[in-house]
């Protein structure tokens, strides 16, 4: 079950990446118009060509299951996931976010759970919460919108000095000069509350499809304090237009002090470069990321080339992520044809896992639809190959499932909250049991044997919920 939920999380991340208002908006203005709202839905179906843990017979069985199965994932202010068989819903989960709580509802059980709005929802409790990664793709559009308010707030505290100096920014136009905002001896702390008031509305809009991530960003920015000299270079092109910035200084949150360097710039129609480096002061914790995007347009063909990386070191644990993308958009009068290759990789504990996606999709007024070849590589070995049919559409968020009461997990420890939410695993897996029941005994034995990975057999266990704490019920009308 945990693996299925992690796949759901990855699919939500894919929808959110496609929703970023930066490079893709210039790669396809038609895409930006179609998906300008606050909700997107991805439907996928497909077949496996190979899976390293399955024999040819087991692969036939799995593909028999996949026939007629559709996975539907929605993202926005509310999230949803559903597995359908020939159009009939087998299992689903719905996450609704409100100011004082997050409601997660499951089907077919009808169970519902309340969790804190700034913590994991019940679906994440079941599947294992993963820390959100900074999405650098939103920064160009965010900076362009927030820059006037940002610098107006800074200039209430300091007068910038103009420096005539050329600065090269990869893929973007060169900066002809910059305005230097210098804050000595931690003086940036005096301007910071006004800066936050000025820029947070723009940050919230940029992360409107990712409310959880916005909440984390808001908490992080609000908790920062600065020390020593902090400097902001505001890069301008030769016409005086906003191009980008460089920030250097020390920032601290909850005793974790980082030396911060942020640098980047963007030119519409050409591309740009962004880098962020948060190096620990007095510790080995660090976060370092970069994203390079190049746009090229010739007649009716636009190409987008992206190269990104992110390395995080936290409490001695190192994780590396990379992104390489090459997309081509052939635009016609009524539709666009996208092709290319996207490679996303993760390296943890010395093991590198890469997902390679090769889309062949068409964008029309109805959405983005087509086939995507999928390959997974673990080390140098190909461990999965599949063909997926995908449909991405815009629309309204799903309403709740008519839940009138919910179990309140907000006062429980993380362990007890997860133990309570895990009661949903049985009905969710039970709803899929008919797929297994269709097999004869020998087929069932073979498939279950090959699916029993070390992670499945030796996964974490949780204690049974205390009966005295398992009856917290809150009426929906009383929620605040």
Wavefront OBJ file of the C-alpha trace (Angstrom):
o trace
v 0.000 0.000 0.000
v 2.819 2.401 0.835
v 4.244 1.912 -2.657
v 0.907 2.758 -4.279
v 0.608 5.960 -2.257
v 4.170 6.979 -3.142
v 3.285 6.539 -6.827
v 0.230 8.769 -6.218
v 2.533 11.381 -4.655
v 4.851 11.259 -7.668
v 1.921 11.718 -10.047
v 0.697 14.735 -8.093
v 4.216 16.147 -8.356
v 4.129 15.604 -12.138
v 0.838 17.516 -12.406
v 2.254 20.347 -10.319
v 5.428 20.546 -12.391
v 3.346 20.893 -15.537
v 1.362 23.678 -13.864
v 4.351 25.974 -13.285
v 3.795 29.394 -14.890
v 7.398 29.941 -16.037
v 9.101 28.156 -18.900
v 6.124 26.080 -20.060
v 4.009 29.218 -20.479
v 6.502 30.453 -23.056
v 6.977 26.996 -24.558
v 3.203 26.906 -25.143
v 1.019 30.017 -24.621
v -1.983 27.856 -25.545
v -1.145 25.590 -22.603
v -1.039 28.582 -20.232
v -4.498 29.725 -21.362
v -6.017 26.272 -21.007
v -4.575 25.590 -17.547
v -4.837 29.052 -16.016
v -7.170 27.849 -13.253
v -6.482 26.329 -9.857
v -7.214 22.682 -10.573
v -5.852 19.984 -12.864
v -6.694 16.308 -13.331
v -4.454 13.609 -14.757
v -5.858 10.262 -15.924
v -3.528 7.446 -16.895
v -3.877 3.893 -18.085
v -1.322 1.586 -19.583
v 0.481 -1.721 -19.941
v 3.782 -3.076 -18.671
v 6.355 -4.236 -21.200
v 8.728 -5.538 -18.520
v 9.256 -5.470 -14.760
v 12.420 -6.940 -13.272
v 10.643 -8.773 -10.431
v 8.057 -10.487 -12.661
v 8.290 -13.523 -14.904
v 6.570 -13.487 -18.285
v 3.550 -15.351 -16.858
v 3.169 -12.925 -13.950
v 3.527 -10.022 -16.366
v 0.587 -11.393 -18.353
v -1.477 -11.556 -15.152
v -0.623 -7.970 -14.181
v -1.425 -6.674 -17.662
v -4.738 -8.479 -17.426
v -5.458 -6.467 -14.296
v -4.353 -3.247 -15.961
v -6.793 -3.785 -18.804
v -9.649 -1.383 -18.096
v -7.947 0.170 -15.042
v -7.555 3.960 -14.840
v -5.719 5.989 -12.214
v -7.126 9.492 -11.752
v -5.123 12.103 -9.826
v -6.324 15.661 -9.178
v -4.269 18.500 -7.740
v -5.092 21.994 -6.567
v -6.459 23.439 -3.357
v -7.980 19.984 -2.813
v -6.342 16.756 -3.970
v -7.947 13.476 -4.974
v -6.933 10.014 -6.129
v -9.107 7.233 -7.524
v -8.618 3.843 -9.150
v -11.377 2.917 -11.618
v -12.153 -0.377 -13.377
v -14.085 0.049 -16.625
v -15.285 3.421 -15.323
v -16.426 2.105 -11.927
v -14.617 3.495 -8.881
v -12.787 0.822 -6.848
v -10.946 2.946 -4.299
v -10.450 6.656 -3.752
v -9.043 9.238 -1.394
v -9.970 12.909 -1.137
v -8.033 15.646 0.675
v -9.784 18.935 1.527
v -7.805 21.789 3.087
v -9.381 24.385 5.371
v -7.879 27.062 7.627
v -8.072 25.015 10.833
v -7.859 21.439 9.579
v -7.282 19.064 6.705
v -10.011 16.509 6.006
v -9.086 13.230 4.302
v -11.902 10.905 3.205
v -11.588 7.375 1.872
v -13.818 5.105 -0.162
v -15.137 2.425 -0.018
v -14.928 2.575 3.787
v -16.395 6.079 4.125
v -13.773 6.766 6.776
v -12.667 10.366 7.304
v -9.876 11.922 9.353
v -8.931 15.386 10.546
v -5.284 16.410 10.739
v -3.489 19.676 11.422
v -3.366 21.968 8.372
v 0.409 22.370 8.720
v 1.130 18.634 9.034
v 0.691 15.447 7.017
v -2.802 14.506 5.906
v -4.151 10.991 6.536
v -3.100 9.799 3.086
v 0.456 10.884 3.820
v 0.286 9.169 7.210
v -0.506 5.902 5.446
v 1.957 6.244 2.605
v 4.829 7.897 4.428
v 5.261 11.656 4.233
v 8.019 12.943 1.990
v 9.465 16.423 2.421
v 8.460 18.711 -0.469
v 11.274 19.817 -2.751
v 11.742 23.458 -3.721
v 10.238 24.023 -7.182
v 12.656 26.412 -8.865
v 10.499 26.579 -11.998
v 8.084 29.042 -10.370
v 10.785 31.597 -9.587
v 11.009 33.508 -12.920
v 7.304 34.357 -13.036
v 7.193 34.952 -9.277
v 10.128 37.343 -9.391
v 8.702 39.314 -12.297
v 5.423 39.898 -10.465
v 6.834 40.514 -6.973
v 9.855 42.679 -7.861
v 8.164 46.120 -7.709
v 6.656 45.420 -4.269
v 9.885 43.809 -3.004
v 12.134 46.719 -3.876
v 9.625 49.325 -2.719
v 9.685 47.670 0.714
v 13.498 47.508 0.748
v 13.808 51.166 -0.242
v 11.812 52.194 2.803
v 14.866 51.092 4.817
v 17.861 51.643 2.550
v 18.789 53.719 -0.489
v 20.312 51.600 -3.285
v 23.408 52.594 -5.219
v 23.614 52.092 -8.973
v 26.687 50.199 -10.170
v 27.536 50.138 -13.871
v 28.891 46.648 -14.391
v 28.076 43.955 -16.943
v 26.970 40.613 -15.492
v 26.477 37.509 -17.645
v 23.533 35.213 -16.857
v 23.340 31.851 -18.629
v 20.688 31.716 -21.402
v 19.414 35.209 -20.500
v 20.422 38.690 -21.594
v 23.429 40.175 -19.841
v 22.800 42.721 -17.092
v 24.121 46.156 -18.051
v 24.151 47.365 -14.439
v 22.692 46.631 -11.030
v 21.271 48.421 -8.013
v 23.096 47.530 -4.802
v 20.967 47.165 -1.633
v 23.375 46.831 1.299
v 22.215 45.943 4.838
v 25.087 45.897 7.378
v 25.068 44.240 10.806
v 21.766 42.353 10.479
v 19.798 45.482 9.491
v 17.792 43.422 7.032
v 15.759 42.200 10.031
v 14.244 45.693 10.332
v 12.973 45.570 6.735
v 11.972 41.903 6.706
v 8.406 42.191 8.144
v 7.517 44.777 5.504
v 9.182 42.662 2.806
v 7.081 39.649 3.795
v 3.882 41.680 3.775
v 4.745 42.867 0.256
v 5.763 39.556 -1.360
v 3.736 36.807 0.359
v 0.578 37.436 -1.724
v 2.653 36.802 -4.871
v 4.265 33.719 -3.340
v 0.843 32.352 -2.432
v -0.398 32.864 -5.984
v 2.701 31.170 -7.433
v 2.066 28.111 -5.248
v -1.720 28.145 -5.613
v -1.598 24.560 -6.937
v 0.624 23.550 -4.020
v -0.996 24.908 -0.830
v 0.971 22.559 1.437
v 4.241 23.757 -0.039
v 3.152 27.398 0.233
v 2.434 26.846 3.925
v 5.952 25.491 4.410
v 7.479 28.399 2.475
v 5.492 30.959 4.470
v 6.554 29.415 7.795
v 10.172 29.290 6.674
v 10.291 32.907 5.500
v 8.449 34.196 8.584
v 10.883 32.428 10.942
v 14.084 33.741 9.334
v 16.474 36.105 11.067
v 19.551 37.587 9.426
v 23.033 38.336 10.712
v 26.080 40.198 9.456
v 26.099 41.914 6.092
v 23.332 41.057 3.625
v 23.451 42.293 0.055
v 20.957 42.253 -2.823
v 22.060 43.047 -6.352
v 19.097 43.965 -8.548
v 20.101 43.186 -12.145
v 18.693 45.396 -14.906
v 19.071 45.080 -18.672
v 20.205 47.948 -20.882
v 16.616 49.239 -21.143
v 16.277 49.214 -17.354
v 13.935 46.213 -17.216
v 13.995 43.651 -14.387
v 16.346 40.789 -15.164
v 17.145 39.027 -11.890
v 19.013 39.299 -8.627
v 21.800 38.028 -6.435
v 21.392 37.691 -2.659
v 24.234 36.959 -0.248
v 24.069 36.850 3.522
v 23.491 34.664 6.581
v 20.026 33.494 7.609
v 18.943 31.477 10.641
v 15.878 29.468 11.596
v 15.559 27.606 14.889
v 19.308 27.684 15.463
v 20.156 26.368 11.976
v 22.429 29.022 10.444
v 23.030 28.991 6.697
v 25.212 31.035 4.404
v 22.804 31.923 1.596
v 23.648 32.636 -2.018
v 20.830 33.023 -4.532
v 21.559 34.060 -8.090
v 19.659 34.120 -11.338
v 17.926 35.906 -14.139
v 15.369 35.342 -16.866
v 14.709 36.811 -20.300
v 11.274 36.057 -21.817
v 11.585 34.063 -25.024
v 15.193 33.080 -24.344
v 15.391 31.410 -20.924
v 17.625 31.832 -17.948
v 19.391 30.332 -14.980
v 18.670 30.043 -11.263
v 20.917 28.754 -8.485
v 20.385 28.501 -4.733
v 23.041 27.497 -2.204
v 22.287 27.131 1.522
v 25.526 26.086 3.209
v 25.454 25.220 6.899
v 27.429 27.394 9.311
v 28.832 25.169 12.053
v 27.184 22.098 10.526
v 27.417 19.964 7.390
v 23.754 20.492 6.474
v 23.333 22.026 3.039
v 20.956 22.490 0.140
v 22.250 23.317 -3.317
v 20.164 23.530 -6.454
v 20.248 24.965 -9.944
v 18.025 25.085 -13.011
v 19.024 26.091 -16.536
v 16.320 26.599 -19.169
v 16.841 27.493 -22.836
v 13.998 28.338 -25.224
v 14.410 28.394 -29.000
v 11.697 29.341 -31.493
v 11.876 28.862 -35.276
v 8.761 29.311 -37.400
v 6.104 27.098 -35.769
v 8.526 24.959 -33.725
v 9.566 25.806 -30.170
v 12.113 23.779 -28.222
v 12.731 23.759 -24.490
v 15.933 22.375 -22.971
v 16.198 22.177 -19.195
v 18.950 20.926 -16.911
v 18.520 20.959 -13.144
v 20.033 19.473 -10.023
v 19.345 19.491 -6.308
v 21.562 18.109 -3.545
v 20.387 18.000 0.058
v 22.486 17.022 3.071
v 20.541 16.854 6.334
v 21.781 15.223 9.541
v 24.364 13.218 7.627
v 21.906 11.914 5.030
v 22.587 12.930 1.439
v 20.081 12.870 -1.413
v 20.681 14.021 -4.980
v 18.092 14.813 -7.647
v 18.646 15.675 -11.301
v 16.382 16.730 -14.151
v 17.120 16.757 -17.863
v 14.416 17.650 -20.363
v 14.329 18.231 -24.104
v 10.872 19.019 -25.498
v 9.735 20.080 -28.964
v 6.413 21.780 -29.688
v 5.157 21.786 -33.291
v 2.246 24.225 -33.246
v -0.601 24.162 -35.740
v -3.668 26.354 -35.996
v -5.849 24.191 -33.736
v -3.440 21.919 -31.866
v 0.129 21.392 -30.753
v 2.238 18.238 -30.970
v 4.746 17.689 -28.151
v 7.585 15.191 -28.293
v 10.827 14.763 -26.409
v 12.486 13.143 -23.427
v 12.464 13.892 -19.697
v 14.828 12.172 -17.267
v 14.365 12.520 -13.506
v 16.814 10.759 -11.197
v 17.335 10.319 -7.476
v 20.471 9.080 -5.730
v 20.240 7.987 -2.119
v 22.493 5.647 -0.098
v 24.692 5.323 -3.189
v 21.849 3.908 -5.327
v 20.689 5.891 -8.350
v 17.164 5.469 -9.689
v 16.204 7.205 -12.926
v 12.803 7.589 -14.590
v 12.871 8.312 -18.328
v 9.675 9.661 -19.906
v 9.305 9.997 -23.684
v 6.035 11.836 -24.444
v 4.198 11.914 -27.738
v 1.166 14.036 -26.865
v -1.212 16.514 -28.468
v -2.576 19.701 -26.922
v -6.082 20.745 -28.012
v -8.867 22.786 -26.462
v -9.872 19.623 -24.559
v -6.515 19.142 -22.826
v -3.161 17.449 -23.245
v -3.458 13.816 -24.356
v -1.272 11.072 -25.790
v 1.157 8.257 -25.063
v 4.222 8.336 -22.842
v 6.899 5.642 -22.899
v 8.195 5.049 -19.360
v 11.456 3.441 -18.342
v 12.985 2.999 -14.895
v 16.674 2.339 -14.401
v 18.224 1.262 -11.109
v 21.941 1.713 -11.430
v 22.698 0.587 -14.980
v 19.882 -1.980 -15.107
v 16.522 -1.361 -16.762
v 14.011 -2.509 -14.130
v 10.739 -1.353 -15.693
v 9.375 -0.507 -19.133
v 5.807 0.574 -19.798
v 3.555 2.485 -22.181
v 1.124 4.911 -20.566
v -1.811 6.775 -22.070
v -2.292 10.122 -20.313
v -4.969 12.819 -20.351
v -4.404 16.124 -18.536
v -7.416 18.416 -18.216
v -8.407 21.587 -16.387
v -11.571 21.830 -14.332
v -13.203 22.368 -10.994
v -12.006 20.630 -7.832
v -14.020 17.662 -6.635
v -16.422 18.251 -3.774
v -16.284 16.204 -0.599
v -17.990 12.821 -0.499
v -20.789 13.949 1.847
v -18.799 13.109 4.990
v -20.710 14.252 8.093
v -18.238 13.181 10.771
v -14.521 12.600 10.980
v -12.049 11.095 13.414
v -9.925 13.868 14.882
v -6.221 13.002 14.878
v -4.981 16.506 15.665
v -4.353 15.834 19.347
v -2.509 12.544 18.866
v 1.191 11.816 18.591
v 2.498 11.145 15.091
v 2.765 7.418 15.837
v -0.793 7.097 17.143
v -2.208 9.257 14.358
v -0.572 7.030 11.760
v -1.750 3.882 13.551
v -5.314 5.177 13.427
v -5.113 6.125 9.735
v -3.697 2.698 8.882
v -7.086 1.195 9.643
v -7.934 2.292 6.072
v -5.388 -0.083 4.529
v -7.636 -3.143 4.974
v -10.720 -1.752 3.182
v -8.586 -0.177 0.432
v -6.739 -3.402 -0.307
v -9.952 -5.375 0.196
v -11.591 -3.403 -2.592
v -8.840 -4.630 -4.907
v -9.183 -8.240 -3.724
v -11.547 -9.225 -6.583
v -8.612 -8.774 -8.971
v -6.724 -11.492 -7.093
v -9.817 -13.640 -6.632
v -10.132 -14.000 -10.400
v -6.889 -16.021 -10.483
v -6.600 -19.738 -9.907
v -4.509 -20.939 -6.973
v -1.294 -21.582 -8.925
v -1.408 -18.153 -10.595
v -2.110 -16.473 -7.262
v 0.771 -18.290 -5.571
v 3.227 -17.407 -8.363
v 2.310 -13.736 -8.470
v 2.329 -13.189 -4.704
v 5.696 -14.929 -4.466
v 7.245 -12.644 -7.079
v 5.726 -9.509 -5.569
v 7.109 -10.200 -2.098
v 10.012 -7.786 -2.092
v 12.270 -7.150 0.902
v 10.598 -3.756 1.384
v 7.189 -5.440 1.603
v 8.220 -8.261 3.926
v 10.382 -6.119 6.219
v 8.475 -2.810 6.151
v 7.798 -0.809 9.328
v 5.019 -1.865 11.643
v 2.857 0.240 13.922
v 1.067 -0.435 17.167
v -2.671 -1.038 17.327
v -4.559 2.171 18.221
v -5.625 2.513 21.830
v -9.348 1.804 21.984
v -9.831 4.766 24.315
v -8.343 7.089 21.698
v -10.017 5.502 18.694
v -13.420 7.107 19.089
v -12.714 10.816 18.604
v -15.532 11.966 16.343
v -16.087 15.559 15.238
v -19.253 16.688 13.496
v -18.500 18.538 10.265
v -20.793 21.444 11.206
v -18.636 22.156 14.267
v -15.324 22.421 12.434
v -13.498 25.688 12.675
l 1 2 3 4 5 6 7 8 9 10 11 12 13 14 15 16 17 18 19 20 21 22 23 24 25 26 27 28 29 30 31 32 33 34 35 36 37 38 39 40 41 42 43 44 45 46 47 48 49 50 51 52 53 54 55 56 57 58 59 60 61 62 63 64 65 66 67 68 69 70 71 72 73 74 75 76 77 78 79 80 81 82 83 84 85 86 87 88 89 90 91 92 93 94 95 96 97 98 99 100 101 102 103 104 105 106 107 108 109 110 111 112 113 114 115 116 117 118 119 120 121 122 123 124 125 126 127 128 129 130 131 132 133 134 135 136 137 138 139 140 141 142 143 144 145 146 147 148 149 150 151 152 153 154 155 156 157 158 159 160 161 162 163 164 165 166 167 168 169 170 171 172 173 174 175 176 177 178 179 180 181 182 183 184 185 186 187 188 189 190 191 192 193 194 195 196 197 198 199 200 201 202 203 204 205 206 207 208 209 210 211 212 213 214 215 216 217 218 219 220 221 222 223 224 225 226 227 228 229 230 231 232 233 234 235 236 237 238 239 240 241 242 243 244 245 246 247 248 249 250 251 252 253 254 255 256 257 258 259 260 261 262 263 264 265 266 267 268 269 270 271 272 273 274 275 276 277 278 279 280 281 282 283 284 285 286 287 288 289 290 291 292 293 294 295 296 297 298 299 300 301 302 303 304 305 306 307 308 309 310 311 312 313 314 315 316 317 318 319 320 321 322 323 324 325 326 327 328 329 330 331 332 333 334 335 336 337 338 339 340 341 342 343 344 345 346 347 348 349 350 351 352 353 354 355 356 357 358 359 360 361 362 363 364 365 366 367 368 369 370 371 372 373 374 375 376 377 378 379 380 381 382 383 384 385 386 387 388 389 390 391 392 393 394 395 396 397 398 399 400 401 402 403 404 405 406 407 408 409 410 411 412 413 414 415 416 417 418 419 420 421 422 423 424 425 426 427 428 429 430 431 432 433 434 435 436 437 438 439 440 441 442 443 444 445 446 447 448 449 450 451 452 453 454 455 456 457 458 459 460 461 462 463 464 465 466 467 468 469 470 471 472 473 474 475 476 477 478 479 480
